[in-house]
């Protein structure tokens, strides 16, 4: 946890252009934050959005 909130502006663009690993990191951070501090509406919304975008591409990580 840092003094400054980390933002991920790349997630606002076309996620099909990002490597799956670049989407995985925010998912892990959301899960960690939720378990440490409890759920928030923002984290819940981003988690569902990112998960839905990532699941169809999940096999890509095992191919590289």
Steps between C-alpha positions, in 0.01 A plus 500: 500500500653829393429860572372557147216303340622298202289552192480276192390725211588225249194309625273769358604415144455191288590210729545265205820693419650443848687185594300285742773548763435876499137432589584233757692741725201728574283192562748376761518846658119522518481157666773596747339833583160338547636236738700762695252787514163355401308538177430834336263578216784625279713188550197276445410675174855491364545136605191385313588708195860378483410139571242497220756648260777262606326162519464456122876560468615295801660232284743757357710501816573130467597532132779753550 
